Amino acid sequence: MDTINGVTAGTNNYSQARTAVESDLTKLGYTIVGTTLPAGNVITFDDDATTPQTYLVHLKHQTVTVTPDQQDARHNDAIN
């Protein structure tokens, strides 16, 4: 979970943080299939301090077909 703070009617461009998060998730084997972030990744803070603004990122785990003649790069062992 990421927490971003701001002032009423202020904005935050989330694109740099989003790019970093996507890169880390891709390295872990995930694909982002959807998000509720606003267009252009610019978040505008509302004036309701009692209800947090929430945005979701929907993930799908990548799959890879591996055959027995390929090596497992993590362990450098042949797959049997």
CNS distance restraints for C-alpha pairs under 8 A (distance, minus, plus):
assign (resid   6 and name CA) (resid  10 and name CA) 6.20 0.50 0.50
assign (resid   6 and name CA) (resid  11 and name CA) 7.26 0.50 0.50
assign (resid   6 and name CA) (resid  12 and name CA) 7.62 0.50 0.50
assign (resid   6 and name CA) (resid  45 and name CA) 6.41 0.50 0.50
assign (resid   7 and name CA) (resid  45 and name CA) 6.41 0.50 0.50
assign (resid   8 and name CA) (resid  45 and name CA) 5.30 0.50 0.50
assign (resid   8 and name CA) (resid  46 and name CA) 5.40 0.50 0.50
assign (resid   8 and name CA) (resid  47 and name CA) 5.14 0.50 0.50
assign (resid   9 and name CA) (resid  44 and name CA) 5.88 0.50 0.50
assign (resid   9 and name CA) (resid  45 and name CA) 5.09 0.50 0.50
assign (resid   9 and name CA) (resid  46 and name CA) 5.77 0.50 0.50
assign (resid   9 and name CA) (resid  47 and name CA) 7.14 0.50 0.50
assign (resid  10 and name CA) (resid  44 and name CA) 5.70 0.50 0.50
assign (resid  10 and name CA) (resid  45 and name CA) 5.50 0.50 0.50
assign (resid  11 and name CA) (resid  42 and name CA) 6.46 0.50 0.50
assign (resid  11 and name CA) (resid  43 and name CA) 5.38 0.50 0.50
assign (resid  11 and name CA) (resid  44 and name CA) 4.37 0.50 0.50
assign (resid  11 and name CA) (resid  45 and name CA) 6.13 0.50 0.50
assign (resid  12 and name CA) (resid  42 and name CA) 5.60 0.50 0.50
assign (resid  12 and name CA) (resid  43 and name CA) 5.16 0.50 0.50
assign (resid  12 and name CA) (resid  44 and name CA) 6.62 0.50 0.50
assign (resid  13 and name CA) (resid  41 and name CA) 5.88 0.50 0.50
assign (resid  13 and name CA) (resid  42 and name CA) 4.43 0.50 0.50
assign (resid  13 and name CA) (resid  43 and name CA) 6.34 0.50 0.50
assign (resid  14 and name CA) (resid  18 and name CA) 5.91 0.50 0.50
assign (resid  14 and name CA) (resid  41 and name CA) 5.25 0.50 0.50
assign (resid  14 and name CA) (resid  42 and name CA) 5.96 0.50 0.50
assign (resid  14 and name CA) (resid  43 and name CA) 7.01 0.50 0.50
assign (resid  15 and name CA) (resid  19 and name CA) 6.03 0.50 0.50
assign (resid  15 and name CA) (resid  40 and name CA) 7.67 0.50 0.50
assign (resid  15 and name CA) (resid  41 and name CA) 5.48 0.50 0.50
assign (resid  15 and name CA) (resid  42 and name CA) 7.62 0.50 0.50
assign (resid  16 and name CA) (resid  20 and name CA) 6.37 0.50 0.50
assign (resid  17 and name CA) (resid  21 and name CA) 6.17 0.50 0.50
assign (resid  18 and name CA) (resid  22 and name CA) 6.01 0.50 0.50
assign (resid  19 and name CA) (resid  23 and name CA) 6.13 0.50 0.50
assign (resid  20 and name CA) (resid  24 and name CA) 6.28 0.50 0.50
assign (resid  21 and name CA) (resid  25 and name CA) 6.11 0.50 0.50
assign (resid  22 and name CA) (resid  26 and name CA) 5.99 0.50 0.50
assign (resid  22 and name CA) (resid  32 and name CA) 7.31 0.50 0.50
assign (resid  23 and name CA) (resid  27 and name CA) 6.30 0.50 0.50
assign (resid  24 and name CA) (resid  28 and name CA) 6.46 0.50 0.50
assign (resid  25 and name CA) (resid  29 and name CA) 6.46 0.50 0.50
assign (resid  25 and name CA) (resid  30 and name CA) 5.36 0.50 0.50
assign (resid  25 and name CA) (resid  31 and name CA) 7.23 0.50 0.50
assign (resid  26 and name CA) (resid  30 and name CA) 4.94 0.50 0.50
assign (resid  26 and name CA) (resid  31 and name CA) 6.08 0.50 0.50
assign (resid  29 and name CA) (resid  61 and name CA) 5.92 0.50 0.50
assign (resid  29 and name CA) (resid  62 and name CA) 5.34 0.50 0.50
assign (resid  29 and name CA) (resid  63 and name CA) 7.87 0.50 0.50
assign (resid  30 and name CA) (resid  59 and name CA) 6.25 0.50 0.50
assign (resid  30 and name CA) (resid  60 and name CA) 5.58 0.50 0.50
assign (resid  30 and name CA) (resid  61 and name CA) 4.42 0.50 0.50
assign (resid  30 and name CA) (resid  62 and name CA) 5.35 0.50 0.50
assign (resid  31 and name CA) (resid  59 and name CA) 5.64 0.50 0.50
assign (resid  31 and name CA) (resid  60 and name CA) 5.20 0.50 0.50
assign (resid  31 and name CA) (resid  61 and name CA) 6.18 0.50 0.50
assign (resid  31 and name CA) (resid  62 and name CA) 6.33 0.50 0.50
assign (resid  32 and name CA) (resid  57 and name CA) 6.95 0.50 0.50
assign (resid  32 and name CA) (resid  58 and name CA) 5.90 0.50 0.50
assign (resid  32 and name CA) (resid  59 and name CA) 4.64 0.50 0.50
assign (resid  32 and name CA) (resid  60 and name CA) 6.37 0.50 0.50
assign (resid  33 and name CA) (resid  57 and name CA) 7.86 0.50 0.50
assign (resid  33 and name CA) (resid  58 and name CA) 5.63 0.50 0.50
assign (resid  33 and name CA) (resid  59 and name CA) 5.63 0.50 0.50
assign (resid  33 and name CA) (resid  60 and name CA) 6.53 0.50 0.50
assign (resid  34 and name CA) (resid  57 and name CA) 5.95 0.50 0.50
assign (resid  34 and name CA) (resid  58 and name CA) 4.99 0.50 0.50
assign (resid  34 and name CA) (resid  59 and name CA) 7.23 0.50 0.50
assign (resid  35 and name CA) (resid  55 and name CA) 7.29 0.50 0.50
assign (resid  35 and name CA) (resid  56 and name CA) 5.49 0.50 0.50
assign (resid  35 and name CA) (resid  57 and name CA) 4.32 0.50 0.50
assign (resid  35 and name CA) (resid  58 and name CA) 5.88 0.50 0.50
assign (resid  36 and name CA) (resid  55 and name CA) 5.25 0.50 0.50
assign (resid  36 and name CA) (resid  56 and name CA) 5.27 0.50 0.50
assign (resid  36 and name CA) (resid  57 and name CA) 6.62 0.50 0.50
assign (resid  37 and name CA) (resid  41 and name CA) 5.93 0.50 0.50
assign (resid  37 and name CA) (resid  42 and name CA) 7.95 0.50 0.50
assign (resid  37 and name CA) (resid  43 and name CA) 7.58 0.50 0.50
assign (resid  37 and name CA) (resid  55 and name CA) 5.62 0.50 0.50
assign (resid  37 and name CA) (resid  56 and name CA) 7.04 0.50 0.50
assign (resid  37 and name CA) (resid  57 and name CA) 7.89 0.50 0.50
assign (resid  38 and name CA) (resid  42 and name CA) 6.19 0.50 0.50
assign (resid  38 and name CA) (resid  43 and name CA) 6.48 0.50 0.50
assign (resid  45 and name CA) (resid  53 and name CA) 7.86 0.50 0.50
assign (resid  46 and name CA) (resid  53 and name CA) 7.98 0.50 0.50
assign (resid  48 and name CA) (resid  52 and name CA) 7.84 0.50 0.50
assign (resid  66 and name CA) (resid  70 and name CA) 6.62 0.50 0.50
assign (resid  67 and name CA) (resid  79 and name CA) 7.51 0.50 0.50
assign (resid  68 and name CA) (resid  78 and name CA) 7.13 0.50 0.50
assign (resid  68 and name CA) (resid  79 and name CA) 4.92 0.50 0.50
assign (resid  68 and name CA) (resid  80 and name CA) 5.40 0.50 0.50
assign (resid  69 and name CA) (resid  78 and name CA) 6.81 0.50 0.50
assign (resid  69 and name CA) (resid  79 and name CA) 6.66 0.50 0.50
assign (resid  69 and name CA) (resid  80 and name CA) 7.97 0.50 0.50
assign (resid  70 and name CA) (resid  78 and name CA) 6.39 0.50 0.50
assign (resid  70 and name CA) (resid  79 and name CA) 6.40 0.50 0.50
assign (resid  71 and name CA) (resid  76 and name CA) 6.05 0.50 0.50
assign (resid  71 and name CA) (resid  77 and name CA) 5.62 0.50 0.50
assign (resid  71 and name CA) (resid  78 and name CA) 4.55 0.50 0.50
assign (resid  71 and name CA) (resid  79 and name CA) 5.87 0.50 0.50
assign (resid  72 and name CA) (resid  76 and name CA) 5.37 0.50 0.50
assign (resid  72 and name CA) (resid  77 and name CA) 5.57 0.50 0.50
assign (resid  72 and name CA) (resid  78 and name CA) 6.24 0.50 0.50
assign (resid  72 and name CA) (resid  79 and name CA) 6.37 0.50 0.50
assign (resid  73 and name CA) (resid  77 and name CA) 7.49 0.50 0.50
